[in-house]
Amino acid sequence: MEKKEKTFGELGTLRLCVVNSSSGLGGAERVLLNVLHPWFGLSKRKISSIFIPGSGPLNNEFKAAGWNVQQFDLGSRFSQVGDSPVRREGALSVLLNLICAIPDLVRCICSLRKMIKTNGADVYLANGFKAQILVTLAIPKTKLLIWFMQDFISGRKMVSRIIPWIWRKGIHVIADSRAVAADVGNLLPICPITVWHNTVDVTKYLPGDGDPSWLDFEAGFSSDFDGLRIGLVATFARWKGHKVFMEAARDVLNKIPRDVRFYIIGGPIYGSKESQWKVEELGNFAQELGISKKLGFVSFQKDTVRVYRSLDIVVHASTNPEPFGQVIIEAMACGKPVIVAASGGAAEIGVHEKTCLHHQPGNVKSLSDSILQLVQGDTVRGKLGKAAREEVEEKFGTNRVEKRWVDFLKETESPC
């Protein structure tokens, strides 16, 4: 027992291997970086590895921290398999695509199996459904495997069938919200589940002076503007509420056309077919709404602190229940007033009209009313921003992460 507590109670004695579904750097990957925060200080001991499908900005983050980064190939067919096509193309078409993806799947499992065999890690963490499926099929049952869940399973027709089928004793779930934990628990009633609300580095995400001129330049706006800048910071996933945001922007502009500008900051970063907007589609919709002169697009920005500081109001507009909402706590940490689509894990963040504003997801009027409330209330914006920063410092700082890991690993029984 003493030996076990020493091994699992000191992170420095562990060899950790992470397998991620994407090489991009969206919200899910920023959350992953925070979850692994305690290990980054140990990187010089070369105890940690990450397996990533292909090259991308996430590779650079881990290489810079001294991790052993290895790439594997999902294959063109398997990388495009996802649940979005089920809704758009029909079950038969998706089934045919799955059959065509089987060779890619088999090759990927064999490749990961070889990588795992030579890696020799003590703990494996799989982030993303593809990674969780692949690693579970490739890893020896004697290894401790953590599924880091940042998304709901129940609404995904394929994944909700596969995950219960491959789950086995020795797999532990860490969920990023109570909402996600409840969803997983409904599907896997005997699976051990731990809730870790997402965190943010409050020493990096700080209130500070912004320089909105660069944001205006990137969005194609003129620099002679002294009004308010309102932004949606999100990947181009179709459920992130881009069209709701744009329709709300139209309603606001119809009432106060001269004092506000709207920004959509982000881009497509995932490989699943038909799961994301194209910027051309959103641009055409802006023209249809008649707001293209007041709404600009800014590509994905690695330095999100700079983005938040350049905005006056940050909007979260997801139309589906959000597993958590990393953008929310990042913007709050920067002292910005945030409007939150209050469902799922996002509803677990903040207190309405005290540390943020909540709006009804998918409801254009609810969102536009919230935006107008902040646009017309300088004092309200200041109070919300200050209270938001205080809440994040108290509940969502990365200083909590190391203790979470130590407690979790001490309490986890060896799967041997």
C-alpha positions in Angstrom: 0.0 0.0 0.0 2.8 2.4 0.8 4.5 1.7 -2.5 1.3 2.3 -4.4 0.6 5.6 -2.6 4.2 6.7 -3.3 3.8 5.9 -7.0 0.4 7.4 -7.5 0.7 10.2 -5.0 3.7 11.8 -6.7 3.2 12.9 -10.2 6.9 13.0 -10.8 7.2 9.2 -10.5 4.6 8.5 -13.2 4.9 8.1 -16.9 1.9 9.6 -18.6 0.8 9.2 -22.2 -1.9 11.3 -23.7 -3.8 10.4 -27.0 -5.7 13.2 -28.6 -8.2 13.0 -31.4 -7.0 16.2 -33.1 -3.9 18.1 -33.7 -5.8 21.4 -33.8 -5.9 23.9 -30.9 -9.6 24.6 -30.1 -11.3 24.9 -26.8 -11.1 21.2 -26.1 -7.3 21.3 -26.6 -6.9 24.3 -24.4 -8.8 22.5 -21.7 -6.5 19.5 -22.1 -3.4 21.7 -21.7 -4.8 23.0 -18.4 -5.6 19.5 -17.2 -2.0 18.5 -17.9 -0.6 21.6 -16.4 1.1 19.8 -13.4 3.1 17.6 -15.8 4.5 20.4 -17.9 6.8 21.4 -15.0 8.1 17.8 -15.1 8.8 17.7 -18.8 12.6 17.8 -18.5 12.5 14.4 -16.9 10.9 13.1 -20.2 8.2 11.1 -18.4 5.4 12.2 -20.7 4.3 11.5 -24.2 1.5 12.5 -26.5 0.2 10.8 -29.6 -1.5 13.1 -32.1 -3.0 12.5 -35.5 -0.8 14.5 -37.9 0.8 17.8 -37.5 -0.8 20.9 -36.1 -0.6 23.7 -33.6 -1.1 21.3 -30.7 2.1 19.5 -31.6 4.0 22.7 -31.1 2.6 23.3 -27.6 3.8 19.9 -26.4 7.1 20.1 -28.1 7.8 23.4 -26.5 7.1 21.9 -23.1 9.6 19.1 -23.8 7.1 16.3 -24.3 7.7 13.3 -26.6 5.4 14.0 -29.5 4.5 11.1 -31.8 2.2 11.3 -34.8 -0.2 8.7 -36.1 -2.4 8.6 -39.2 -6.2 8.4 -38.8 -6.6 7.9 -42.5 -8.7 10.1 -44.8 -11.8 7.9 -44.5 -11.8 7.5 -40.7 -10.8 11.1 -40.0 -14.1 12.2 -41.7 -16.3 9.8 -39.8 -18.5 11.6 -37.3 -22.1 12.0 -36.0 -22.9 15.1 -38.0 -23.2 13.2 -41.3 -25.7 10.9 -39.7 -28.1 13.8 -39.4 -27.4 15.2 -42.8 -26.8 12.2 -45.1 -28.9 9.4 -43.4 -28.0 6.2 -41.7 -27.4 4.1 -44.8 -24.9 6.6 -46.3 -23.0 6.8 -43.0 -23.0 3.0 -42.7 -21.3 2.7 -46.1 -18.8 5.4 -45.1 -18.1 3.4 -41.9 -17.5 0.2 -43.9 -15.1 2.1 -46.2 -13.3 3.5 -43.1 -12.6 0.0 -41.6 -9.1 -0.4 -43.3 -8.1 3.0 -41.9 -9.4 2.0 -38.4 -7.5 -1.3 -38.4 -4.3 0.3 -39.6 -4.6 3.0 -36.9 -5.2 0.5 -34.1 -2.2 -1.5 -35.2 -0.1 1.6 -35.3 -1.2 2.8 -31.8 -0.7 -0.7 -30.4 3.0 -0.6 -31.5 3.4 2.9 -30.1 1.9 1.9 -26.8 4.0 -1.2 -26.6 7.3 0.8 -26.9 6.0 3.8 -24.8 5.8 2.0 -21.4 3.6 4.7 -19.7 1.8 4.0 -16.4 -1.3 6.0 -17.1 -3.0 6.7 -20.4 -5.4 9.6 -21.0 -7.6 9.6 -24.1 -9.2 13.0 -25.1 -11.9 12.9 -27.7 -14.2 10.1 -28.8 -12.0 8.9 -31.7 -9.0 8.7 -29.3 -11.1 6.9 -26.6 -12.3 4.3 -29.1 -8.9 3.7 -30.7 -6.9 3.6 -27.4 -9.4 1.3 -25.7 -9.1 -1.2 -28.7 -5.3 -0.9 -28.7 -4.2 -0.8 -25.1 -3.4 -3.8 -22.8 -6.1 -4.3 -20.2 -3.5 -4.0 -17.5 -3.0 -0.3 -18.1 -4.9 2.5 -16.3 -6.9 4.3 -18.9 -8.7 7.6 -18.4 -11.4 8.8 -20.7 -11.4 12.6 -20.5 -14.9 13.5 -21.4 -15.6 17.0 -22.7 -18.8 16.2 -24.7 -22.1 14.6 -24.4 -22.6 11.1 -25.7 -26.3 10.7 -25.7 -27.0 12.8 -28.7 -24.5 11.0 -30.9 -26.0 8.0 -32.6 -22.8 6.2 -33.5 -20.7 7.0 -30.4 -23.5 6.2 -28.0 -23.6 2.7 -29.3 -19.8 2.2 -29.5 -18.8 3.6 -26.1 -20.9 1.2 -24.0 -19.8 -1.7 -26.1 -16.0 -1.1 -25.7 -16.1 0.1 -22.0 -14.5 -2.3 -19.6 -13.4 -2.4 -15.9 -10.3 -0.4 -15.4 -11.5 2.6 -17.5 -12.2 5.7 -15.5 -14.0 8.8 -16.7 -13.1 12.4 -15.8 -15.9 14.7 -16.9 -15.6 18.4 -17.3 -19.0 19.2 -15.8 -21.8 17.7 -13.8 -24.0 17.7 -16.9 -21.5 15.6 -18.9 -21.0 13.3 -15.9 -24.8 12.7 -15.7 -24.9 12.0 -19.4 -22.1 9.5 -19.2 -23.6 7.9 -16.1 -26.9 7.3 -17.9 -25.0 5.3 -20.5 -22.4 3.7 -18.3 -24.1 3.2 -14.9 -21.3 1.3 -13.2 -18.4 3.4 -14.6 -16.5 5.4 -12.0 -16.8 9.1 -12.9 -15.1 12.1 -11.5 -16.1 15.7 -12.2 -13.3 18.3 -12.8 -14.7 21.6 -13.9 -12.4 23.2 -16.4 -9.8 25.7 -15.3 -7.9 28.7 -16.7 -4.4 30.0 -15.9 -5.4 33.2 -14.0 -1.8 34.4 -14.1 -2.0 34.5 -17.9 -5.7 35.4 -18.4 -5.8 38.8 -16.7 -7.7 42.0 -17.1 -5.6 44.5 -19.1 -5.6 47.2 -21.7 -6.7 46.0 -25.1 -5.6 47.1 -28.6 -8.7 46.7 -30.8 -7.0 48.3 -33.8 -5.5 44.9 -34.8 -8.9 43.3 -34.4 -10.4 45.9 -36.7 -7.7 45.4 -39.2 -8.1 41.6 -39.3 -11.9 42.0 -39.7 -11.5 44.5 -42.5 -12.9 47.4 -40.6 -11.6 51.0 -40.5 -9.7 52.1 -37.5 -11.7 55.2 -36.7 -14.2 53.7 -34.3 -14.9 54.5 -30.7 -17.9 52.3 -30.0 -18.3 48.9 -28.5 -16.9 45.7 -29.9 -18.9 42.5 -29.3 -17.4 39.1 -30.2 -18.3 35.5 -30.6 -15.1 33.4 -30.0 -15.7 29.8 -31.1 -14.7 27.1 -33.6 -16.9 26.8 -36.6 -18.9 23.8 -35.3 -22.4 24.3 -36.5 -23.9 24.2 -33.0 -21.8 27.1 -31.7 -24.6 29.5 -32.5 -23.0 31.6 -35.3 -26.3 32.3 -37.0 -28.1 33.1 -33.8 -25.3 35.6 -33.0 -25.6 37.1 -36.4 -29.4 37.4 -36.2 -29.1 39.0 -32.7 -26.5 41.4 -34.2 -29.0 42.5 -36.8 -31.7 43.2 -34.2 -29.2 45.2 -32.1 -28.0 47.2 -35.1 -31.6 48.0 -36.1 -31.8 49.9 -32.7 -28.3 51.3 -32.3 -26.5 51.1 -35.7 -23.6 53.5 -35.1 -22.1 52.4 -31.7 -21.4 48.7 -32.1 -19.4 46.3 -34.2 -19.7 42.5 -34.2 -16.9 40.0 -34.7 -16.8 36.3 -35.3 -13.4 35.0 -34.2 -12.4 31.4 -35.0 -12.4 28.9 -37.8 -12.8 25.2 -38.8 -10.3 23.0 -37.0 -11.7 19.5 -37.0 -11.8 16.8 -39.7 -15.3 15.4 -39.4 -17.2 16.0 -42.6 -20.1 18.5 -42.6 -19.7 19.3 -38.9 -18.4 22.9 -39.4 -19.4 26.1 -41.2 -17.3 27.5 -44.0 -16.5 31.2 -43.7 -18.1 31.7 -47.1 -21.4 30.3 -45.8 -21.4 32.6 -42.8 -20.4 35.6 -45.0 -23.3 35.0 -47.3 -25.6 34.8 -44.4 -24.3 38.2 -43.1 -25.1 39.7 -46.5 -28.6 38.2 -46.4 -29.1 39.9 -43.1 -27.7 43.2 -44.3 -25.1 43.4 -41.6 -21.9 42.6 -43.5 -20.6 46.2 -43.0 -20.9 45.8 -39.2 -19.8 42.2 -38.8 -16.3 41.0 -39.4 -14.5 37.7 -39.5 -11.2 37.1 -37.7 -9.4 33.8 -38.2 -8.4 31.5 -35.4 -6.1 33.3 -32.9 -3.7 31.4 -30.7 -3.4 34.4 -28.4 -6.9 34.5 -27.0 -6.0 36.8 -24.2 -5.3 39.5 -26.8 -8.7 38.8 -28.3 -10.7 39.1 -25.1 -8.9 42.3 -24.0 -9.8 43.8 -27.4 -13.5 43.1 -27.0 -16.0 44.9 -24.8 -18.5 42.1 -24.6 -18.0 38.4 -25.2 -20.9 36.2 -26.3 -21.3 32.5 -25.9 -24.2 31.4 -28.1 -24.1 27.6 -28.4 -27.5 26.2 -29.5 -26.9 22.8 -28.1 -26.2 22.2 -24.4 -22.5 23.1 -23.8 -20.4 20.4 -22.1 -18.7 23.3 -20.2 -17.6 26.4 -22.2 -13.9 27.2 -21.9 -14.3 30.5 -23.6 -16.7 31.6 -20.8 -14.2 31.3 -18.0 -11.3 32.6 -20.1 -13.2 35.8 -20.9 -14.4 36.1 -17.3 -10.8 35.8 -16.1 -9.9 38.7 -18.3 -12.6 40.8 -16.6 -15.0 40.9 -19.5 -18.8 40.8 -19.2 -19.9 37.5 -20.8 -23.3 36.5 -22.1 -23.8 32.8 -21.6 -26.2 30.3 -23.4 -27.3 28.8 -20.1 -27.7 25.0 -20.7 -25.6 22.0 -20.0 -22.3 22.6 -18.3 -22.3 26.3 -19.2 -25.2 26.8 -16.8 -22.9 25.7 -14.0 -20.7 28.8 -14.6 -21.6 32.1 -13.1 -24.6 33.7 -11.5 -27.1 35.5 -13.7 -26.8 39.3 -13.4 -24.1 38.9 -10.8 -21.0 37.5 -12.6 -22.5 37.1 -16.1 -25.7 37.3 -18.1 -27.6 34.1 -19.0 -29.7 33.9 -22.2 -31.9 31.2 -23.6 -29.9 29.1 -26.1 -31.0 29.5 -29.7 -33.4 32.3 -28.8 -32.4 35.4 -30.9 -34.5 37.8 -28.9 -33.2 36.6 -25.6 -29.6 37.1 -26.9 -30.3 40.5 -28.5 -32.0 41.7 -25.3 -28.9 40.7 -23.2 -26.6 42.4 -25.7 -28.6 45.6 -25.5 -28.6 45.4 -21.7 -24.8 45.5 -21.7 -24.4 48.0 -24.6 -26.7 50.5 -22.8 -25.2 50.0 -19.4 -21.6 51.0 -18.8 -21.9 50.5 -15.1 -23.4 47.0 -15.5 -20.5 46.0 -17.8 -17.9 47.1 -15.3 -19.6 45.4 -12.3 -20.1 42.1 -14.2 -16.5 42.1 -15.4 -15.0 42.7 -11.9 -17.3 40.0 -10.3 -16.5 37.6 -13.1 -12.8 37.9 -12.5 -13.3 37.2 -8.8 -15.4 34.1 -9.4 -12.8 32.6 -11.8 -10.0 33.2 -9.3 -12.0 31.5 -6.6 -13.4 28.5 -8.5 -11.6 27.9 -11.8 -7.9 28.5 -11.4 -5.3 26.0 -12.6 -3.8 26.0 -9.1 -6.5 23.4 -8.3 -5.3 20.9 -10.9 -2.3 19.2 -9.2 -4.3 18.4 -6.1 -7.1 16.9 -8.3 -4.5 14.6 -9.9 -2.9 13.5 -6.7 -6.2 12.8 -5.0 -7.5 10.9 -8.1 -4.5 8.7 -8.5 -4.3 7.9 -4.8 -7.9 6.8 -4.8 -7.7 4.9 -8.1 -7.2 1.2 -7.8 -4.7 -0.5 -10.2 -6.4 -2.2 -13.1 -4.0 -5.1 -12.9 
